[in-house]
Amino acid sequence: MSSPIEYSNRLLAASQQPDTDDLIARYALEIMSRILLLEIGVDPTQGTLRDRLEQCDHQCLELAFQNAKIALQNDVFRILGSNAGLPGKVMATPSVQNSPDWVAILHALKTFDHFQVENDPYHQHDFGAFEVGGTMYFFKIDYYDLKMEYGVDPLKEEPFRVMTIMRADEY
């Protein structure tokens, strides 16, 4: 199984090619599988997926698949930005925009794959922290209604995403 960063790098390269459907489908399946396992609490060292699925009700599975869909959309949005085909925009603070490490920051953002319970408790891939040139940076994806008038829960309606890239000391 390829790591998420390998898939991210392949997705970045393939995004310039006309035939990306197969790669995106395989990435989607891997992300959905990983998040499903996290959501239903499968410990690969104990029991089997079948045992855990039998204990998981319809609501549990529905939430797992909804979060996996949001995570996949957020990954695609983080990697492709406005080219992702999702409503949203990418913002960067002036210190990030004017950084001499701007290209390295964007590369680190697009290849970020360190999602853990501590920084991604809902498994939606909407926050991350990474280091470039000795400086810590954050990205955060917030969700708004399509008219940008109020915040929304992406589980309840299709959001307009706003991804903000900032230095950690600006948070």
N, C-alpha and C positions, 0 to 999 in steps of 0.2 A: 504494500500500500504506500503510495506517495505521501509525503508530508504536505500540509497546507501551503507551506512556503514554495515547495516545488510546483504545486498546482497554481499558486499565485503567479509565479514567474512564467509558467507556461501560458496562463491565461493572459498575462500582459503581452507576451510575444504573439500569441494567437489572435489577440484583439485587433491586430493590424491585418490579419488574414480574413478573407471572405468566408471560410468554412470553419467556424468556431463552435457550431452547435454541439458536436460530439464532446468536445473538451468541456464546455459549459455544463452539459448534461452529466458528465462523469463527476465534475466538481460539485454540482448540486447534490448528486446522490451521496457523495462522501460527506459533505457538510450535514445533510439531513440525517445520515446514519449516525454520525458522531453526536449530534445534538439529541437525537432520539435516545441514544444510550445514556447521555447525561441526564436528560429529563426524567427518564423512568428509573434512574438509579442503578444501572447495571454495573456490577463490579466484574470485570472480565476474569478475575481470579477465583470467583465464587459463583456457583450456579451457572445457569445458561440463560441466554436471551429468551428462549422459549418460556422458561419458568417465570421470568420477570414479566414478560408480555401477558402471561395468563393472569397475573396479579394486577395488571394495569387496566383501568376502565377506559371507556371511550373518551371521556373528558381529558384524561391524562394524555392519551395518544393525540387527541386534537390539539392540545396546548403544545405538545412537543413538535408537531408538524408546523403549527403556526409560527413558533419561535424559530424553527429551522428555516422556514421561508423568509422571515424577516432577516435572519443572519445572512442568508445567501444574498438577498437584495442589498443589505448593507455592505457585504464584501464586494459585490459588483460595483456599487456606488463608490466605495472607497478606492477601488482600483481604477475605475474608468471615469469617475466624476460625472460631468454633464453628458458624456457620451454613453452613459449607462442606460438611457432610455427611461429613467425614473425621475419623477418630479423632485427637484432639489437644486441646491447650490452649495458650493464649497467656499468657505471663508478662511482666511489666514490673518493672524494679527500682523501689524506692521513689522514687528521684530522678526517674525518668521519670513515674511515676504522679502525683507531687506537682508536676510542672513546670507553670508557668502556660502553657506551650506544648503541653500534652497533646493538644489537638485538632489542632494543626498537625503534631505528631509522628505521630499516627495517619494523617493525610492523606498525609504524606510517605511513610510506610510502605506504605500501600495503593496509591500511585501510583508507587512506585519502579520504575525500568526501566533502570538503569545496570549491567546484568550484563555483565561483561567477563571475559576469561580470567584476569586477575589476582585477581578476587574470586569467580569462579565457574568454576574449572578443570574441573569435571565436568559443567557445563551443567545443574545441577539447581535453580538459583535458590534456594539455601538460605542465602545470606548476602548482606547488603548494608550499605552505609554511606551515610548521608545527613546533611545539615546543616539544622538548624532554629534560627533565632534566634542564629546564631553558634556553636552547639554541635553537635559531631559525635555522631551516634547510630549504633548497629549493630543489626541484627536477625540472629539466627542460628536456623535450624531444625535441631534434633537429632532423631534417630530412635531410638525404643525399641520393645521388644516390646509387645504389646497389654496386658500386665499391668504394664508399667513396671518390670520387674525388671532389664533389661540393654539395652545399646545394640544396634541391628541395622543391617544394610546394607539400605537401601530397595530395592536391586536384587534382594535375595534373599527378602524377606518384606514383607508389608504392615505399615508402621510406625504407631506412635502418635507423632504429631508434637508436639514442644514448641518453640514459637517464643518466644525471649527477646528483649525489646527493652530496650536499655541505652544509657547514655552511653558513648562510646568510651573515656573514661578509667576506666570500671569494668570493662573487659575484662581 
